[in-house]
């Protein structure tokens, strides 16, 4: 994926975190337990922070192309889908969050690769 794609996906993820935050605050909170809201807030915050991370990866990828940045961004994209998506599905529909751990590992890997990319020479991969 290109830097522009990561920025675009980051924008969509940012948008979704705001929309889902509003849904949580206004529609979900009055109807669920504090534990469910805590899980939902975890999904919201991870969603938002990784939207910003994706935008940063996209900007960096445009100015300093690196295969490691591309892999990092891809880990963030999939990690948010699996981790946050699983937590949203759990809290909104009662669906099992079995994929959340895989998403969490991808998010961690994305951060490691982002840091690693700073130590590697720039390339046009």
C-alpha positions in Angstrom: 0.0 0.0 0.0 1.1 3.5 -0.6 1.5 6.4 1.8 -1.6 8.0 0.5 -3.7 4.8 1.1 -2.5 4.7 4.7 -3.5 8.3 5.2 -6.9 7.7 3.6 -7.5 4.6 5.8 -6.3 6.5 8.8 -8.9 9.2 8.0 -11.6 6.7 7.7 -10.6 5.0 11.0 -10.5 8.4 12.7 -14.0 9.2 11.4 -15.3 5.8 12.6 -13.8 6.3 16.1 -15.7 9.6 16.4 -18.9 8.1 15.1 -18.6 5.0 17.3 -17.7 7.2 20.3 -20.9 9.1 19.8 -22.9 5.9 19.6 -21.2 4.6 22.7 -21.9 7.8 24.7 -25.4 8.4 23.6 -27.0 5.1 22.7 -24.9 2.4 24.3 -23.9 3.8 27.7 -27.5 4.0 29.2 -28.1 0.4 28.2 -25.0 -1.6 29.3 -22.9 -2.3 32.3 -19.7 -0.4 33.2 -17.7 -3.4 32.2 -19.2 -3.4 28.7 -18.6 0.3 28.4 -15.0 -0.2 29.5 -14.4 -2.7 26.7 -16.1 -0.4 24.2 -13.9 2.5 25.3 -10.8 0.4 24.8 -11.9 -0.3 21.2 -12.6 3.4 20.7 -9.2 4.6 22.0 -7.2 2.0 20.2 -9.2 2.8 17.0 -8.4 6.5 17.4 -4.7 6.2 18.3 -4.0 3.8 15.5 -5.9 6.1 13.0 -3.3 8.7 13.9 -0.5 6.1 13.7 -1.7 5.3 10.2 -1.6 8.9 9.1 1.9 9.2 10.5 3.0 6.1 8.6 1.5 7.4 5.4 3.3 10.8 5.7 6.6 9.0 6.5 6.1 6.6 3.6 5.7 9.5 1.2 8.8 11.3 2.4 11.0 8.3 3.3 9.8 5.2 1.5 10.5 1.9 3.3 9.2 -1.7 3.1 9.2 -1.6 6.9 6.8 1.3 6.9 4.5 -0.5 4.4 4.5 -3.6 6.6 4.0 -1.5 9.7 1.0 0.3 8.2 -0.5 -3.0 7.0 -0.2 -4.4 10.5 -2.0 -1.3 11.8 -4.8 -1.6 9.2 -5.4 -5.3 10.0 -4.8 -4.9 13.7 -7.5 -2.3 14.0 -9.9 -4.4 12.0 -9.3 -7.5 14.1 -8.8 -6.0 17.6 -11.2 -3.0 17.6 -13.6 -4.8 15.3 -13.8 -7.8 17.6 -14.4 -5.5 20.7 -17.0 -3.5 18.9 -18.8 -6.7 17.8 -18.6 -8.1 21.3 -20.1 -5.0 22.9 -22.7 -4.2 20.2 -23.8 -7.6 19.1 -22.5 -10.1 21.7 -20.3 -11.7 19.1 -17.2 -13.5 20.4 -14.0 -11.5 20.4 -11.8 -14.4 19.4 -9.8 -12.4 16.9 -8.9 -9.6 19.3 -5.6 -11.2 20.4 -4.5 -11.6 16.8 -5.3 -8.0 16.2 -3.5 -6.9 19.3 -0.3 -8.8 18.2 -0.6 -7.1 14.8 -0.8 -3.6 16.5 2.2 -4.4 18.6 4.1 -5.6 15.6 3.1 -2.4 13.7 4.7 -0.3 16.4 7.9 -2.3 16.5 8.2 -2.1 12.7 7.5 1.6 12.7 10.4 2.1 15.2 12.6 -0.3 13.2 11.9 1.6 10.0 13.6 4.7 11.6 16.8 2.7 12.0 16.9 1.4 8.4 18.1 3.2 5.3 15.5 4.7 3.1 14.5 2.7 0.0 11.9 2.8 -2.7 10.3 -0.6 -2.0 
